[in-house]
Amino acid sequence: MPDHCPGAANIRTPTLAIKKCPQCGEEVELFSNDISIKCRCGFVVYNDIASCVQWCKHAKECVGEEMYKKLMIQKNVPAERK
């Protein structure tokens, strides 16, 4: 899995989101082109990737085949879309 979003190459300025770690409650900074960030406690906090998986041509590469299929099923989108 890449360390940043390969589909965000055309985005000029990433946006910043402050999220709380579900494990310890610590605030973590996630940029829009980050897939995940490791909290100080060691927990991996993921960006909201479910929406971009539906349209990004790099989705399978980004999240992996298994996660891709799982997210597509959750959104009722055929996994073998063109």
MDTraj code that builds the backbone (N, CA, C; nanometers):
import mdtraj as md
import numpy as np

residues = "MET PRO ASP HIS CYS PRO GLY ALA ALA ASN ILE ARG THR PRO THR LEU ALA ILE LYS LYS CYS PRO GLN CYS GLY GLU GLU VAL GLU LEU PHE SER ASN ASP ILE SER ILE LYS CYS ARG CYS GLY PHE VAL VAL TYR ASN ASP ILE ALA SER CYS VAL GLN TRP CYS LYS HIS ALA LYS GLU CYS VAL GLY GLU GLU MET TYR LYS LYS LEU MET ILE GLN LYS ASN VAL PRO ALA GLU ARG LYS".split()
xyz = np.array([
    [0.0842, -0.1166, 0.0000],
    [0.0000, 0.0000, 0.0000],
    [0.0892, 0.1234, 0.0000],
    [0.0597, 0.2221, -0.0841],
    [0.1432, 0.3427, -0.0890],
    [0.1281, 0.4263, 0.0378],
    [0.2239, 0.5161, 0.0621],
    [0.2196, 0.5990, 0.1821],
    [0.1414, 0.7273, 0.1611],
    [0.0980, 0.7545, 0.0386],
    [0.0146, 0.8700, 0.0087],
    [-0.0811, 0.8328, -0.1036],
    [-0.1794, 0.9151, -0.1265],
    [-0.2813, 0.8860, -0.2269],
    [-0.2267, 0.9088, -0.3671],
    [-0.2116, 0.8035, -0.4487],
    [-0.1608, 0.8220, -0.5844],
    [-0.2613, 0.8938, -0.6738],
    [-0.3869, 0.8969, -0.6366],
    [-0.4882, 0.9647, -0.7156],
    [-0.4954, 1.1139, -0.6887],
    [-0.4188, 1.1620, -0.5912],
    [-0.4233, 1.3034, -0.5536],
    [-0.3162, 1.3860, -0.6235],
    [-0.2537, 1.3326, -0.7250],
    [-0.1456, 1.4029, -0.7930],
    [-0.1917, 1.5341, -0.8553],
    [-0.3181, 1.5429, -0.8929],
    [-0.3696, 1.6639, -0.9557],
    [-0.4241, 1.7657, -0.8559],
    [-0.4267, 1.7320, -0.7294],
    [-0.4745, 1.8236, -0.6275],
    [-0.3593, 1.9154, -0.5895],
    [-0.3791, 2.0442, -0.6013],
    [-0.2701, 2.1390, -0.5787],
    [-0.2366, 2.1567, -0.4318],
    [-0.3345, 2.1866, -0.3494],
    [-0.3085, 2.2119, -0.2090],
    [-0.3899, 2.1154, -0.1245],
    [-0.3241, 2.0248, -0.0545],
    [-0.3976, 1.9324, 0.0316],
    [-0.4656, 2.0080, 0.1457],
    [-0.5771, 1.9552, 0.1920],
    [-0.6456, 2.0133, 0.3066],
    [-0.6096, 1.9347, 0.4314],
    [-0.6211, 1.9987, 0.5451],
    [-0.5853, 1.9377, 0.6725],
    [-0.7109, 1.9088, 0.7530],
    [-0.7170, 1.7896, 0.8097],
    [-0.8269, 1.7529, 0.8987],
    [-0.7671, 1.7066, 1.0313],
    [-0.8260, 1.7525, 1.1385],
    [-0.7858, 1.7072, 1.2719],
    [-0.8878, 1.6033, 1.3150],
    [-0.8391, 1.4832, 1.3444],
    [-0.9268, 1.3741, 1.3879],
    [-0.8801, 1.3244, 1.5234],
    [-0.9705, 1.2599, 1.5942],
    [-0.9351, 1.2003, 1.7225],
    [-0.9059, 1.0523, 1.7016],
    [-0.8009, 1.0074, 1.7646],
    [-0.7655, 0.8659, 1.7598],
    [-0.8723, 0.7867, 1.8358],
    [-0.9309, 0.6859, 1.7725],
    [-1.0330, 0.6057, 1.8413],
    [-0.9765, 0.5260, 1.9588],
    [-0.8468, 0.5040, 1.9582],
    [-0.7825, 0.4243, 2.0622],
    [-0.7592, 0.5056, 2.1894],
    [-0.6991, 0.6262, 2.1755],
    [-0.6579, 0.7015, 2.2948],
    [-0.7200, 0.8409, 2.3049],
    [-0.7849, 0.8891, 2.1972],
    [-0.8471, 1.0200, 2.1998],
    [-0.7541, 1.1351, 2.1630],
    [-0.6276, 1.1063, 2.1371],
    [-0.5307, 1.2087, 2.0976],
    [-0.5687, 1.2644, 1.9605],
    [-0.5462, 1.3934, 1.9384],
    [-0.5713, 1.4529, 1.8080],
    [-0.4590, 1.4176, 1.7118],
    [-0.4963, 1.3806, 1.5893],
    [-0.3984, 1.3516, 1.4846],
    [-0.4315, 1.4376, 1.3638],
    [-0.3291, 1.4758, 1.2891],
    [-0.3458, 1.5573, 1.1693],
    [-0.3392, 1.4680, 1.0464],
    [-0.4432, 1.4732, 0.9664],
    [-0.4487, 1.3974, 0.8414],
    [-0.4681, 1.4939, 0.7266],
    [-0.3777, 1.4914, 0.6312],
    [-0.3936, 1.5717, 0.5106],
    [-0.4781, 1.4930, 0.4110],
    [-0.5450, 1.5628, 0.3217],
    [-0.6358, 1.4984, 0.2275],
    [-0.5662, 1.3980, 0.1366],
    [-0.4359, 1.4100, 0.1180],
    [-0.3651, 1.3148, 0.0335],
    [-0.2976, 1.2028, 0.1129],
    [-0.3211, 1.1980, 0.2444],
    [-0.2703, 1.0896, 0.3282],
    [-0.3728, 0.9778, 0.3344],
    [-0.3274, 0.8556, 0.3304],
    [-0.4157, 0.7415, 0.3470],
    [-0.4366, 0.7143, 0.4951],
    [-0.3287, 0.7239, 0.5713],
    [-0.3363, 0.6969, 0.7144],
    [-0.2232, 0.7688, 0.7859],
    [-0.2362, 0.7740, 0.9172],
    [-0.1316, 0.8311, 1.0022],
    [-0.1270, 0.7483, 1.1297],
    [-0.0085, 0.7278, 1.1810],
    [0.0052, 0.6521, 1.3043],
    [0.0021, 0.7494, 1.4215],
    [-0.0854, 0.7223, 1.5168],
    [-0.0973, 0.8035, 1.6369],
    [0.0220, 0.7746, 1.7289],
    [0.0426, 0.8622, 1.8254],
    [0.1511, 0.8406, 1.9231],
    [0.1351, 0.7091, 1.9977],
    [0.0096, 0.6664, 2.0162],
    [-0.0157, 0.5410, 2.0886],
    [0.0115, 0.4188, 2.0014],
    [0.0323, 0.4408, 1.8706],
    [0.0606, 0.3304, 1.7794],
    [-0.0575, 0.2893, 1.6934],
    [-0.1765, 0.3375, 1.7258],
    [-0.2966, 0.3043, 1.6484],
    [-0.2897, 0.3750, 1.5131],
    [-0.3306, 0.3079, 1.4068],
    [-0.3304, 0.3673, 1.2734],
    [-0.4685, 0.4267, 1.2465],
    [-0.4722, 0.5583, 1.2227],
    [-0.5960, 0.6294, 1.1923],
    [-0.6016, 0.6482, 1.0412],
    [-0.7124, 0.6062, 0.9802],
    [-0.7278, 0.6142, 0.8353],
    [-0.8120, 0.7342, 0.7950],
    [-0.7805, 0.7894, 0.6800],
    [-0.8615, 0.8935, 0.6196],
    [-0.9902, 0.8292, 0.5699],
    [-1.0921, 0.9081, 0.5454],
    [-1.2173, 0.8548, 0.4919],
    [-1.1945, 0.8192, 0.3457],
    [-1.1683, 0.6918, 0.3221],
    [-1.1343, 0.6493, 0.1867],
    [-1.2498, 0.5853, 0.1128],
    [-1.3608, 0.5614, 0.1830],
    [-1.4722, 0.4903, 0.1202],
    [-1.5257, 0.5651, -0.0014],
    [-1.5313, 0.6963, 0.0042],
    [-1.5891, 0.7704, -0.1070],
    [-1.4985, 0.7729, -0.2298],
    [-1.3698, 0.7935, -0.2123],
    [-1.2812, 0.8024, -0.3285],
    [-1.2604, 0.6672, -0.3964],
    [-1.2807, 0.5588, -0.3232],
    [-1.2653, 0.4253, -0.3810],
    [-1.3642, 0.4050, -0.4942],
    [-1.4778, 0.4723, -0.4887],
    [-1.5801, 0.4561, -0.5914],
    [-1.5377, 0.5124, -0.7264],
    [-1.4521, 0.6136, -0.7298],
    [-1.4201, 0.6766, -0.8570],
    [-1.2718, 0.6781, -0.8937],
    [-1.1826, 0.6569, -0.7986],
    [-1.0399, 0.6717, -0.8262],
    [-0.9831, 0.5492, -0.8986],
    [-0.9099, 0.5745, -1.0063],
    [-0.8525, 0.4639, -1.0840],
    [-0.7387, 0.3937, -1.0093],
    [-0.6889, 0.4541, -0.9022],
    [-0.5819, 0.3943, -0.8228],
    [-0.6346, 0.3217, -0.6987],
    [-0.7653, 0.3077, -0.6865],
    [-0.8261, 0.2547, -0.5644],
    [-0.7727, 0.1170, -0.5248],
    [-0.7676, 0.0252, -0.6185],
    [-0.7194, -0.1097, -0.5845],
    [-0.5751, -0.1062, -0.5381],
    [-0.4934, -0.0275, -0.6049],
    [-0.3523, -0.0124, -0.5679],
    [-0.3398, 0.0502, -0.4285],
    [-0.4265, 0.1445, -0.4005],
    [-0.4206, 0.2222, -0.2774],
    [-0.4616, 0.1396, -0.1542],
    [-0.5771, 0.0757, -0.1614],
    [-0.6301, 0.0073, -0.0431],
    [-0.6117, -0.1436, -0.0470],
    [-0.5718, -0.1975, -0.1604],
    [-0.5553, -0.3422, -0.1731],
    [-0.6832, -0.4071, -0.2236],
    [-0.6679, -0.5192, -0.2889],
    [-0.7789, -0.5897, -0.3538],
    [-0.8907, -0.6263, -0.2562],
    [-0.8548, -0.6818, -0.1410],
    [-0.9555, -0.7277, -0.0443],
    [-1.0374, -0.6101, 0.0118],
    [-0.9692, -0.5039, 0.0540],
    [-1.0382, -0.3876, 0.1087],
    [-1.1206, -0.3188, 0.0010],
    [-1.0686, -0.3148, -0.1202],
    [-1.1411, -0.2555, -0.2326],
    [-1.2762, -0.3247, -0.2515],
    [-1.2746, -0.4574, -0.2574],
    [-1.3988, -0.5324, -0.2758],
    [-1.4947, -0.5089, -0.1598],
    [-1.4426, -0.5071, -0.0386],
    [-1.5259, -0.4854, 0.0795],
    [-1.5934, -0.3478, 0.0756],
    [-1.5182, -0.2440, 0.0418],
    [-1.5740, -0.1092, 0.0353],
    [-1.6757, -0.0957, -0.0770],
    [-1.6511, -0.1612, -0.1894],
    [-1.7429, -0.1540, -0.3018],
    [-1.8744, -0.2249, -0.2677],
    [-1.8672, -0.3345, -0.1955],
    [-1.9880, -0.4059, -0.1533],
    [-2.0686, -0.3190, -0.0574],
    [-2.0016, -0.2527, 0.0357],
    [-2.0696, -0.1653, 0.1310],
    [-2.1430, -0.0524, 0.0609],
    [-2.0888, -0.0040, -0.0495],
    [-2.1495, 0.1068, -0.1237],
    [-2.2395, 0.0576, -0.2372],
    [-2.2595, -0.0746, -0.2465],
    [-2.3437, -0.1355, -0.3508],
    [-2.2979, -0.0980, -0.4917],
    [-2.1678, -0.1008, -0.5112],
    [-2.1099, -0.0736, -0.6431],
    [-2.0438, -0.2029, -0.6893],
    [-2.0684, -0.2475, -0.8113],
    [-2.0033, -0.3699, -0.8578],
    [-1.8518, -0.3571, -0.8509],
    [-1.7857, -0.4565, -0.7946],
    [-1.6408, -0.4542, -0.7772],
    [-1.5675, -0.4525, -0.9104],
    [-1.6267, -0.5056, -1.0128],
    [-1.5624, -0.5099, -1.1446],
    [-1.6198, -0.4016, -1.2346],
    [-1.6118, -0.2771, -1.1893],
    [-1.6610, -0.1663, -1.2707],
    [-1.5548, -0.1274, -1.3709],
    [-1.5951, -0.0588, -1.4757],
    [-1.4995, -0.0164, -1.5781],
    [-1.4496, 0.1210, -1.5516],
])
top = md.Topology()
chain = top.add_chain()
for i, resn in enumerate(residues, 1):
    res = top.add_residue(resn, chain, resSeq=i)
    for name in ("N", "CA", "C"):
        top.add_atom(name, md.element.get_by_symbol(name[0]), res)
traj = md.Trajectory(xyz[None], top)
